[in-house]
Every structure is written in structure tokens, then in C-alpha cells.
Amino acid sequence: MSERVRLQDGAELFCTAPPRPGTTAVVLLHGGPGLWDYLGPVADLLDTELPVYRYDQRGCGRSSASGDLSVERYVADLEELRLHWGHERLVLIGHSFGAALALAYAGSRPEHAASVGYLCGVGIGDWRAPYKAESARRRAAAGIDRRLTELSERRRTAAEEVEWRRLRWSTDYADTANGLEASRAMAETPLAVNPEANRRVSFTDADQLRWAARTTCPVFFASGSADPRPYANSLLLAAETPRARTRVIEGAGHLPWVERPDTVRDLLKEVIRAAAAGPGNRTRPGGGRPPERRGH
């Protein structure tokens, strides 16, 4: 079922919320910033009796417009949602920007974070330069650069907007040709991207390091081996996170559940099991060991 939750400042968030009580719940946090909830396929992979929530972040998708756009505001929104839904602890599974939001919440409200899935987050250090270079290489190899440039430089019709999104997002997949088709469902979603949210909801390496240092729950840093955003940057952040676990999803790009659903299902089970285990072992797993590699 869906609902619109009215927050204290009057903003309304569109949520997909199951009417199920319980101490612990799972919340899926979409990326962007400025996109909408596209994590229904991830929810379908979850093998859990816990309630699973999704929502469009403030100013995004079907949620109301807002001039108050920041990571701090988004963390406060998530806390209001937790109180509204009536759960004490949250398993936070965030994708891309949502990974940073999950970490921000876990570092700001550690008593309410049961575990974190930091899925395809950007980590710390310069990730933009290698990401742009790799994306450009993939576009050139696929022969889509010229058309993408044409569409980027003009006001687009609805059909051209879908085409532009598919061309732009196709390089997020391990195989760009397959990505053109795999990105279709998201590209055809009749919701607008919010570029203002993308500009204003920002964070620094120092922010992420601060959040990470304050976490007390297990944090799983996972990424596709073919994600154009280099996983090495996430590993730098994992090294500064007290209870970090690292995973590589072989043969997958930035949306690994599309290309390796079984591997992502196993990863999600790990994140939820870690939450169920409670405080338990707080030693740092890894100590510089290479990330575990999962995939087919």
C-alpha cells in the first residue's frame, strides 16, 4: 500500500508502506539526489518477514516540492518516518546517493540503525574523474556519444527525454548495449528529475568520514565490479568504518540487482542477518584484507 506522510514542516513524502508492526523494519533509500524510488525490484529480492519501506525523498518524484534540501534535512525526514511507522530499529539499504544517506542516518542516529547496506556508493576521494572518463569510453565504444550530445543541448520532447535517459544511463551497466534496454523501465517512468535537489543535496568526504566513524552497526560496502564509479573509493571509506564488511558483485554495474539478482539477494540476506545478530562482535573485519568477491 502507499501513503503520503505529512511531516512537521508541512512537506509530504510519498511512501510505499506495509501495515505491519514490529521492532525492526527495512528501509530502501533511492539514489540521485533528485530521482524517485526505483527500488521495487530490490524489495522483491528481500527474503524477510520484516516490513519493507520505500519512499520518494523530499522534493523528488511524487513527494511534495520543498526549498529545504540538504542531507541533514533528509536524515531528519527519515527519523520522522521512523517515528510515524513506529519502529525502533532500521535496516538501511541505500543505493548510490542513498548509500550516503543511509550512512548519514546511521552516524547521526546510531541507536536506531540495525545495519547498513552501502550499495554502489561513491566513497571518498576523487571518484568523478575516473567515472567521467570510463562513462565517456563506454559511450564512444557503443557509438552513442553524438546522439547523447545532441539531446543534451536542446529542449527535449517526452520521447526524446526517454531516449536521453536511456543513452545516459546505459553506461551504468556492465554491458552498454544491454544497458540501453535494461534502463528502459526507469527511463520511461513519468516523473521528472529534480536538478535542484541534485545540486543542493551535497556532502563532502569529511561528512562521510564523520558519519562512518560514529556508526555502531555493521556496514556492508558493496559494488558491482563493472560499475564506472570506482569501488576503490568505497574501500577507502570502509577502512575508516568500525564494523565494515566489503563485497564485490562480479559482472555487475551500478544497478547490480538487474544483472546479478541472485548475488544481490544473498547480499541482502547478509545485511538483514547482521541486524538480527545485534551488537555482537564489534571487531573490524578485514584489517586491510581484499574485499570478498561474489558473483557468477
C-alpha positions in Angstrom: 0.0 0.0 0.0 1.1 3.6 -0.5 0.6 6.7 1.7 1.5 10.3 1.9 3.2 11.1 5.2 2.9 14.8 6.3 6.0 16.0 8.1 6.2 18.6 10.8 7.2 21.4 8.4 4.2 20.6 6.1 6.2 18.6 3.4 4.6 15.4 2.3 6.5 12.3 1.4 5.1 9.6 -0.9 5.8 6.2 0.7 5.2 2.5 -0.1 4.5 1.3 3.4 3.3 -2.1 4.6 0.8 -2.0 7.5 2.9 -4.3 9.7 4.1 -3.6 13.2 7.4 -4.7 14.6 10.6 -3.5 16.4 12.8 -3.6 13.3 12.0 -2.6 9.7 13.9 -2.4 6.4 14.0 1.0 4.5 15.3 1.2 1.0 16.8 4.6 0.0 17.0 5.6 -3.6 19.8 7.5 -5.3 20.1 10.8 -7.2 19.7 13.1 -5.4 16.7 14.2 -7.4 15.4 10.9 -8.6 12.5 8.8 -7.3 12.0 5.5 -5.7 13.1 2.9 -8.3 14.0 0.1 -5.8 10.9 -2.0 -6.2 13.0 -4.8 -7.8 15.3 -4.7 -4.8 12.3 -5.1 -2.5 11.2 -8.1 -4.5 14.6 -9.8 -3.8 14.3 -9.4 0.0 13.6 -12.7 1.7 12.4 -11.3 5.1 9.4 -11.2 7.3 10.4 -7.6 8.3 8.3 -4.8 6.9 10.0 -3.1 4.0 9.5 0.6 3.3 10.3 2.8 0.3 9.7 6.4 -0.4 10.4 9.4 -2.7 12.8 11.7 -0.9 11.8 15.3 -0.3 11.4 17.4 -3.5 11.6 14.2 -5.6 9.2 12.0 -7.5 5.7 12.0 -6.0 6.7 13.8 -2.8 6.0 17.5 -2.4 8.3 20.2 -3.6 10.5 21.8 -1.0 13.1 24.5 -0.7 14.7 22.8 2.3 17.1 20.5 0.5 20.1 19.0 2.3 21.4 15.7 3.7 20.7 16.9 7.2 17.0 17.6 6.2 16.8 14.2 4.6 18.1 12.5 7.7 15.5 14.4 9.8 12.8 13.3 7.3 13.9 9.6 7.7 13.7 10.0 11.5 10.2 11.4 11.3 9.2 8.5 9.1 10.7 6.0 11.6 8.6 7.6 14.3 5.5 7.6 12.1 5.9 4.0 11.2 6.6 3.0 14.8 9.8 1.1 14.6 12.7 1.2 17.0 15.5 0.0 14.6 16.0 0.3 10.9 17.9 -1.8 8.4 19.0 0.8 5.9 19.8 -0.3 2.3 20.8 2.7 0.3 21.8 2.8 -3.4 24.2 5.4 -4.9 23.3 8.7 -3.1 21.0 6.6 -0.9 24.1 4.8 0.4 25.5 8.1 1.7 22.1 8.9 3.2 22.0 5.5 4.9 25.4 6.2 6.4 24.4 9.7 7.4 21.4 8.4 9.3 23.4 5.5 10.9 26.1 8.0 12.1 23.6 10.6 13.3 21.1 8.1 15.0 23.3 5.1 15.7 20.9 3.8 18.4 18.2 3.3 15.7 20.4 1.8 12.9 20.5 -2.0 13.0 22.7 -2.5 9.9 23.5 -0.6 6.6 23.8 -1.7 3.0 26.1 0.8 1.3 25.3 -0.3 -2.2 27.3 1.3 -5.0 28.0 4.5 -3.1 30.8 6.8 -4.3 33.0 6.5 -1.2 35.7 9.2 -0.6 38.4 10.7 -2.8 38.2 11.7 -6.4 35.7 9.4 -8.0 34.3 11.8 -10.5 37.3 12.0 -12.9 37.6 8.2 -13.4 33.8 7.9 -13.5 33.5 10.5 -16.3 36.4 9.0 -18.2 35.0 5.5 -18.0 31.5 6.6 -18.9 32.9 8.5 -21.9 34.9 5.5 -23.0 31.8 3.3 -22.9 29.7 5.8 -24.8 32.3 6.1 -27.5 32.6 2.3 -27.8 28.9 2.0 -28.1 28.6 4.8 -30.7 26.1 6.8 -28.7 28.1 9.9 -27.8 27.0 12.1 -30.7 23.3 11.5 -30.2 23.5 12.0 -26.4 25.3 15.3 -27.0 22.5 16.4 -29.5 19.8 15.6 -27.0 21.7 17.2 -24.1 21.9 20.5 -25.9 18.2 21.1 -26.6 14.8 21.2 -25.1 13.6 17.6 -25.3 10.2 16.2 -26.2 8.8 13.4 -23.9 10.0 10.8 -26.3 13.5 12.4 -26.5 13.7 12.6 -22.7 13.2 8.9 -22.5 15.9 8.4 -25.2 18.2 10.8 -23.4 17.8 8.9 -20.1 18.5 5.5 -21.8 21.6 6.8 -23.5 22.9 8.5 -20.4 22.1 5.6 -18.0 23.2 2.8 -20.3 26.8 3.1 -19.3 25.9 2.3 -15.7 25.6 -1.4 -16.7 28.4 -3.9 -17.3 27.4 -4.1 -21.0 26.3 -0.8 -22.5 24.3 -2.4 -25.3 22.3 -4.4 -22.7 22.1 -1.3 -20.6 20.2 0.5 -23.3 17.3 -2.0 -22.8 17.8 -2.5 -19.1 17.5 1.2 -18.4 14.2 1.5 -20.3 11.9 0.9 -17.3 13.5 3.7 -15.3 13.7 6.0 -18.3 10.0 5.6 -19.1 9.0 6.5 -15.5 6.7 9.5 -15.9 8.4 11.5 -13.2 10.8 14.5 -13.6 14.4 14.5 -12.4 14.9 17.4 -9.9 18.2 19.1 -10.9 17.9 21.5 -7.9 18.0 18.6 -5.5 21.0 17.2 -7.3 22.8 20.4 -6.9 21.9 21.3 -3.3 21.8 17.9 -1.5 25.6 17.5 -1.3 28.2 16.2 1.1 31.9 16.1 1.5 34.5 13.4 2.2 34.7 14.9 5.7 31.0 14.4 6.2 31.1 10.8 5.2 34.2 10.1 7.4 32.4 11.7 10.3 29.2 9.7 9.8 31.2 6.5 9.3 33.2 7.0 12.5 30.0 7.3 14.5 28.3 4.2 13.2 28.0 1.3 15.7 26.2 -1.2 13.4 27.6 -3.4 10.6 28.0 -1.5 7.3 28.3 -3.5 4.1 30.2 -1.7 1.4 29.2 -3.5 -1.9 29.6 -2.6 -5.5 29.5 -4.1 -9.0 32.9 -5.0 -10.4 31.9 -3.1 -13.6 30.4 0.0 -12.0 32.0 3.0 -13.7 32.3 4.6 -10.3 35.4 3.0 -8.9 34.9 0.7 -5.9 38.4 1.6 -4.6 36.8 4.9 -3.2 34.3 2.9 -1.2 37.1 0.8 0.2 38.8 3.9 1.4 35.7 4.8 3.4 35.2 1.2 4.6 38.7 1.3 6.1 37.5 4.2 8.3 34.3 2.4 9.4 34.3 0.5 12.6 32.2 -2.5 11.5 32.8 -2.5 7.8 32.2 -5.6 5.6 33.2 -5.4 1.9 31.7 -7.2 -1.1 32.3 -7.1 -4.8 29.5 -8.3 -7.2 31.2 -9.8 -10.2 29.8 -8.9 -13.6 27.5 -6.1 -12.5 27.5 -2.4 -12.9 25.8 0.4 -10.9 22.5 -1.4 -10.6 23.7 -4.9 -9.7 20.3 -6.3 -8.9 19.4 -6.1 -12.6 22.5 -8.1 -13.8 23.2 -10.3 -10.8 19.9 -10.7 -8.9 20.8 -13.9 -7.1 24.1 -12.4 -5.8 22.3 -9.3 -4.6 19.6 -11.4 -2.9 22.4 -13.2 -1.0 24.0 -9.9 0.0 20.6 -8.5 1.3 20.2 -11.6 3.4 23.6 -10.9 4.9 22.7 -7.3 5.8 19.4 -8.4 7.4 21.1 -11.3 9.3 23.7 -8.9 10.7 20.9 -6.7 12.0 19.2 -9.7 13.7 22.5 -10.6 15.4 22.5 -7.5 17.5 25.6 -5.6 18.8 27.7 -8.8 19.0 31.2 -8.7 17.6 32.4 -5.2 17.1 35.8 -6.0 15.8 36.9 -4.5 12.5 36.6 -7.3 9.8 39.3 -7.1 7.2 42.2 -5.2 8.6 43.3 -4.4 5.1 42.3 -7.8 3.5 40.9 -7.6 0.0 37.2 -7.5 -0.5 35.2 -10.7 -0.8 34.2 -11.2 -4.4 30.7 -12.5 -5.1 29.1 -13.4 -8.4 28.5 -15.9 -11.1 
